[in-house]
Amino acid sequence: MRYEKCPLMEKCGGCQLMDLAYEDQLDEKQAFVEDNLSGYGPVAPIVGMDDPTHYRTKVQAVFGREYKGRRIISGIYAYGTHHIVPIHDCLVEDEVADRILGTVRNLMGNFKIDPWDEDRQTGYIRHVLVKRASYTGQVMVVLVCGDWPIPHKDDFINLLRQRNPEIKTILLNMNSAKTSMVLGPDPEKTLMGPGFIEEKLCGLWFRISAKSFFQVNPRQTEVLYDIAMKMARLKPTDTVIDAYCGTGTIGMIAASKGVKEVVGVELNPDAVKDAEANKARNKLANIRFICDDASSRLKQMANEGVTCDVLFLDPPRMGSDERFLASAIKLAPSTIVYISCNVNTLARDLHYLKEFSDYQVLGIQPVDMFPHTTHVETIALLMRNNA
Ligand code: SAH
């Protein structure tokens, strides 16, 4: 499969591999994973997508005006600048999300709603974040504004919804700070609908909210979680830890397989709130969540003499740390399933486990969650010798 080279490839910088045929992209990622990880264990062939287009269900855009004209544009900042590269239809972004961003641009023009000007601290709409749940089709729109209310607020919201009936909820996030963060720190205000959307993955319901992490490629997320579960070979007697659990996805799927107990550990209180709601929605009694730093909590558990049978960890790009890994070894799980979005930090952490424990890497499975980019997701299965 070969794609027309995206005309914005250099300016945008999001899709570094777009000029390669998809098969060649997969070969490149496979070679990258093997170069970095084959010293630890066998690397299986990468799982790619059948259709690697429009997979990204979380889309965020910065709003501004055309450099010379007055047209409202949305897109991303050119690397290292505050010049907006307009992105009005993108090969990897969800098509409904892109259509909604188009409606926002039109309505801003019609109602004379100025985009936020960070330097002058004038105008209104700064970014728009769109998330879509692929199973239900529900869409969340977050208006990130430097000032509020926008002119013709009610008409704007009604027309946005009318023209895009998939929209289930609209939220307001205030952000007038000079920052590169998209979302401001204060809680969102719900302008329409319930304030969240619902996704179904691996037979379970998950709530998606504005600030909690949720995988952005739902088609491959099911593939990823299925592989993680197969690797774990869960038994009804197992106690399981899901570290860096986000909204509880992996732990909840494990709980639904009928294990004895799952404990999820997550730092972001918004994500833990979603995880609690998900637990209730899925009527699962054998899972609980702890809002804490994973390393501190694992250390505490290890000091208390807690043990577990299976440990899932799915840390952010910076990976885990020595405190976490040293405590994980003390909890003595027979199986560790490490899900990683960064091969370099995964290699570092596998190196630590190789040096300081008797865990062995039995399998490494790359999954392509982000076609056309250099990112690759990897799952490593480790078992304790004589477990
Ligand atoms: N397993 C989840 C989330 C993975 S993303 C899923 O598949 O959806 C990584 C998560 O780690 C994020 O939710 C982030 O908030 C959380 N996190 C980051 N640093 C952490 C820390 N020190 N302790 C616990 N959780 C942390």
Residues whose N, C-alpha, C, O or C-beta is under 5 A from the ligand:
A	BS01	SAH	F213 F214 Q215 Y244 C245 G246 T249 V265 E266 L267 N268 A271 D292 D293 A294 S295 D314 P315 P316
